[in-house]
């Protein structure tokens, strides 16, 4: 299979004046993206000696331009999460073996802190892209060649570099387009960070290959997002549950403000039923869930308007096989809960410089073990019920946080919840819940515990403690960092 670069260049050559990106700063045509990429590729070849190039950019047109520049120059882009702390960001720069960081000056100024060490900082806003681009023959990456290294969010330790090949990306883009029936007439609204695999594939590569217009905004401001939808009328919107929750609470938005949205997709973490119901009641838009991981490029499954079931993350994309296995890696029958595994051309090449972790995650036959617990029903619909590492054992019973969290966030006084286990001398573990309260809503722990019991939770699943916090710890994509909460309760006396 050819590289990810070629279908994009072919589309650009067939319609160079097509407007494909509108961001907070400007409108980009294909000729602007490719011309800028040619200029930047020339600069890269004169400034960088390493194969890998770190990229730290805001969501917008500069990101796909830089992505193309790296591929044209025969380099491997390494998107860097600009929301990380200084130490973790520096860890990624050191770990990926690069000598160059592409960014913009305002981003470095906003981050503050020490200047990145060990790299030449190339600021796009200080480069001159005027004049015709230099004529050069692009590199010829093959499908098996490395296309990008995506670092995980570090929810279970130090970030790991996920190596995705051109074949990984190209297959995932093509199957997603086929599965949903996307065309260049679709309009996309992108607010997901492009350093994350979800934003990279669904909101960058898919529209870029299609020639579809995508509207980007670098910061998630709910009221602004509503205005952008009303102005540009996109029909495809992808976000994370916390974003849908915030949108459902936007004041002064008309009920038909989002009427252009035909496909609203939620990913990155489980979508609480209460959030989905409030969003649909407010705007009349049904949210569809998808499922993926950085290690699977990332798309695994995607619900569609014509094929979805409540609580499901949809059917697997074409050419991808998903099934559950037991603790001895034996395939389980349909509708039987176990660890979900994925097999297909979207499975990563491995973790950068971590063959030990790669061997733990990928079988000899190329099957990736997700660490997620779930089941696949007789019709192929996938249901996620928890994660292996998050599972609690309370009085000998397996308990997954998601079940308790769903009950908690259904209470009108709460907007979010995260449950972790704490060691207990008599029951092995007990559930501890951390919650965020809705504006102007009183917090009463006894009332919430009674709510859990009255909602049908078994007594041993009712949290022993429910703690109010101003804000749950989250990754830049909105995923709750349970590891931080777990470390907090582990440090407490039992």
N, C-alpha and C positions, 0 to 999 in steps of 0.2 A: 504494500500500500504506500502511495506517495506521501510526502510530508504534509503537515498542516498548512505550510506556506503556499503551496501551489493553487489550491482551489480559491484562496483569497486573492492571490495575484491575478488569476484568470478572471474572476468576477470584477476586479478593479480595472483591468484592461478593457473589459467589455462595456463598462459604463464609468469612465474616469470622472465625470462631472456629477455623478450621483451623490446627493447629500446622505451620508450614512451615520453621522454622529452629531448630536447637539449637546454641548455640555455647559457648564456654568460660565465659560469664557467665550466660546465661539462655536461656529458650525464647521464641520469637517466634511469635505468631499473625499472620495477615494483617492483622487490625485494628490490631495493634501496629506493624507496618511502615508501613501506610498512614497511620495516625493520627500516628505520629512524623514521617512525611514531610510531612504537612500543616503540622504545627508548624514544622518546619525550613524549609519553603518560605516561610512567612510571615517568619521571621527573615532568610532570604536576601534577600528583596525589600526589607527595611529596612536591610540592611548592605552589600549589594554593588551596584555600578553596572555591572559588566562582564558580558558574556554568558557568559564562561568562568569556571568555579569549580574550583579545585584541591581534590582530595580525597586525603588521606593517612590511611588507616585500617587497622587490623589485620583479618585475615580473620575475618568473623563477620556477625551480623545488622545491625550499624550500616552496613555498606557498601551492601547493597541498599536500606535505608531512605534513605540519603543520595542514592543514584542516583535513586530515585523522586522525592525532594524537588527535585532539580535539574530533572528533566523537568517536574514539576508547576509549577515556577516559571518555566519557559521558558528554563532555562539549559543549558549544555553542561558536564558533568562532565569533569574532567581528572585521572584517577587518577595519583598520584605514587608512585613506587617509594621506599618508606621505607628500603630497604637500600642506596641509593646514598650516595656521599660528599656532603659538604656542598656542594661546588662544583657537582657535576653536578645535584643536587637544586635548587639555586638557579637553575641554567641553565634548567631546565624551567619553574620558576615565572616567570622573566623572559620566556622564549620564548612561553609560551602566552597572555600578555596577560590576566592575572587580577589582581584586587585582593583576593581572598578565598581563604584556605586553611581547609578543614574538617578537623579532626583531633581527637584526644583528648589530654588533658594528659600521661598516662603515656607516650605514644609520644614526645612532644617531650622529656620528661625522659630517656627511654632513649637517644634519639639524641644528646643533648648538643649540643655545638657551638654556633655562633651562631644567634640567633633568625632565622627566615626574613625576608628583607628585602622591602620593597615590597608586603606583603600584610597584610590584617587577618586574624588567626588566630582562628577560631571553634572553640572547644573544646566538643564535644558533651557531655562529662561535666560541664560547668558550666552547661548550659542546663536550664531547667525545662520539662518536657514534660507536666506534670500538667494535668488538666482536658480537656474535649472539644477536639478540634482546631478551628481556625478554619475556618469555612465559606468555601470559595473554589472557583471554577471552575478546574480545571487548564488549563494552556496547551494549545494544540492543535497540537503539532508534527506535521508531515507526513512522509511517508516520505523525501522528498528532504532534509529538514532534518538538520543535524548532530546526532548523538546523543552522541558521545564523542570525545575525542582521546586516543589511546593512544600513549605515547612508547616507541619501540623501546629495546631494552636497550643499544644503543650498541656492539655487537660490531664495528662497522666505522667508528667515528668518533662524533661527537656524536650524542646521541639525536635522532630525528626524530619529529615529531608526526603520527601516522597518523590522518587524519580519517575516521571511520566514521559513516555516516548511519543514521537509524532503519530505512530500507529494508535496508541492509547487515545490521544486527543481526537484524531481524525475519526476513529470508529465511534467514539462517544458523541461527537457532534452529529455525524451522519445518522446514527440510530435515534437520537433525540428528535431530529428533524422529521424522520420517517414516522416515529411513534406518534407524534402529535400532529403531523401534517402541516408543519410550519412552512411559510413561503416568504418571498421578499416583500409581499404586501402587508405582512404583519408589522406592527409598531411595538417596540420594546421600551419599557421604562426601567432604567438601571440605577439602583442606589446601593446595591451590594458591593462591598470592597473587591476590587479586581485582583488583590493579592491572594484572595481565597479561591479555592477551586470552584465553588458554586458560581461566584461572580465571573471568574475567568471563562468557564465553559458556557454557561447559560446566557450570560449577559454581555459577553465579549465575542467569543469565537462563533457562536451560533449566528447572531445577526450579521457579523462581518462576512461569514461565508455566504449567507443568503443574499446579502445586499439590502437587508432590511434596516430601516432607520431605528436608532436607539437614542433615547434621551437620557443623559447621565446627570446626576447631581452628586456632588462630593460628600455632602453631609445629609444625614437623615433628619429633616425637619418636617414633621407630619403635615402642618398646615401648608408649607411650601409644596410638598409632594401632591397634595390635593389640587393645588393651583396648576401644577405642571400637567396633571392628568386632564384637567378641564381644558387647558390650552392646547395640548398636543394630541390628545385623544388616542393614546396607545391602547392596544388590545391585549398585550402580554405583560404581566407584572409578576416578578418573583421577589420574595422577601422572606424574612424569618418571623417566627411567631410573635416576638416582642414588637416588631414593627406593625404587624396587623393589630395587635392590641392597642398600640399608641394611635393608630389611624382611627380605630373605632371610637376613640375618645376625643377626636378633633372637634372643637366647638365651631359653630356657625357653618359647617359643611352641609350642603343640601343633600337630601337622600339620593338624588340621581347624579351626584358629583363624579362618581366612578363608573357611570353607565357604559363607558367605552370598553371597560375591561371585560374581556371574554374569558381569559384564562389567568386566574390569580393562583400562583403556586407558592406553597410554603415548604421550606426545607431547613436543613442544618440541625434541627432538634424537633422533638415531638410537638405537634400543634394541640394545645389544650382545647377540648370540646367547647368550653365556655367561650373562648376567644373566637373560635370559628362561628359560633352561633350569634354572638354579639355583632361581629363584623357583617355577617349576612343580613341580620335584622336591620342594621344601620344603613347599609348601602345596596342591599339586594344582590350582592356578589358572593357566590359560593367559592370557598377556598379549597383547592385541590392539593393534596400532599404528595411530595416526592421524597425519594430516599437516595442517599449517596454518601460517599466518603472520599477524602482526598486520594486514598489509595486505589479508588476505582474510577478516577478521571473526571468528575466524581459520580456521574449518573448511573444508578442501578435500576430504579423504577420511577414511574411517573403516572399519577392518576390523570385521567382525561375526562372532559365533560360527558363523554359517552361510555366511559368504563371506570366507575369509581364506586367504592363501598365505604360506608362510615367506619372510621378508625383504621382504614387501610392506606398504605403509601403507594398503592397501584400495582400494576403488573410490571414485570421486568422488561426493560428495553429489548428490542430485537437482538438476537445473538448472544444475550446474556442469560446465564442460568443461575437461579437462586434457589437454595433448599436448606433445610435445617438438618443439623447433625447432633448426635448425643456426645457425651463427654469422652467417648472412645472413637470419635470421628466416624461413626456409622450413620449412613443416611436414614432419616426418619420418614415415616409416611406423611402424606398430606394432612394438614390441620393438627400436626403434633409439634409442640413447642420444643425448641432447642436452639443451638447457636446457628445463626444464619451465615452461610458461606456463599461466595460469589465466584463464578467461573466465566471467563469471556475475554475478548480482546481489550477490554478496558482496565484489566488488572495491572497495576503498576509493575515496573521493572524491579523495584525493591527500594529499600531505604539507603540513602547515600552514606557510604562508609560504615554501614551497620549490617553486615551479612548475618550476624547472630539474630537480630530482630527480624530480618527478612525471612530467615528459615523458620522462625516461630510463626510468622503470619501467613506464609504461602506454602501450600503442600507441594510435593514433588510433581503433581500433575497441574500445577498452576492455580489451584483453588485458593482463594483468599478468605481467611477467617476474620470476620468482621468484629467479633467480640460483642455483637448485639444478639439479644435473645428475641425470638419471634417465631412465627409460623407462616407457612404458605398454604392457602386453602386449596380445595380441589379445582378451583377455576384459575389458580395462579395469582390471586391477590395476596400481597405480602402485608403482614401485621407485625409491628415492632412492639415488644412488651417491656424491654429493659436492656440493661447492659450487664455482662457477666461481672465486671469489676465493681458495679454499683449494687449488686444484689446483697441484701441483708438476710441473715439467718436468725429468725426470732423464734425462740422456743422450738427449734428444729424445723421451722417452716420457712421456705424460700419466699422472700418478699422483695418486690421491685419498687423503687421510689415512685415511678411514674403513676402507679395506681393511686397512691396516697396524694400525690400532687394534683392529679385531676380532680379529686374530691375537694381539696382545699381551694383551688382557684375558682371553683364553681360558686364559692361563697361571695356574695356581693361586696364584702368589705375588703377583699384581697385582689391583687392584680397579678401576683406571681408567687411561686412557692418552689422550694428545693428541699428534698428530704435526704438525709444521710443516716448511716448507722453509727451507734455509739456502743462500746463494749458495756455489757451488763452482767454482773455476777450470777444472777438467777436465770436470765433468759438468753444469755449469749450476746445478744444485741437488742437494742431498742431503737425506735425511729425518732429522730430529732428533725423538726421542720423549721426552716427559715422562711419567712414570708415578707412580702411587700404589701403595704396597705394602700387601698384606693384613697384618693384625695378626700379629706374631711370625713373619713369613715373611722369610727372608733375601733380600737383593737381590744378584743377580749378573749383571752386564751381558753377559758372554760367554755365559752359559747362555741368556739371553733372546734374544740374536742367533742362537744356534744353534736355538732354538725357532722363530724366524721362518723360518729356512731350511728346517727339517724340516717345517714346516707348509705348505710349498709356495709361499711367497712368492718371486717372482723375485729374483735376487741384487741387482739395482739398487734394489729396493724395501725391502730390509732396512735399518733405520735405521743410519746411520753412528755415531750416539751414542744411548744410552738413559740418560736422567738421572732419578734418583730425586728426587721432591719431596714435601714433607709434604702439600701440598694444591694441586690445580690451580686456577688462577683461574677463577671461575665467576660467571655472572650470578645474580640472585636466583631464577631459575627453574631453576637447575642447569646451564644451557648453558655449556660450556667456552668461555672467552674466548680463542680462539686468537690474536686480534689482539695481546694482551699478550705471548704467548709469541713471536709473530713479531717484535714490536718488540725483544724481548730478544735473540734470536739475530742480528737485523740489526745490533745495536749491538756485536756481538762481531767480532773480526778474522776474516777469511776465511782 
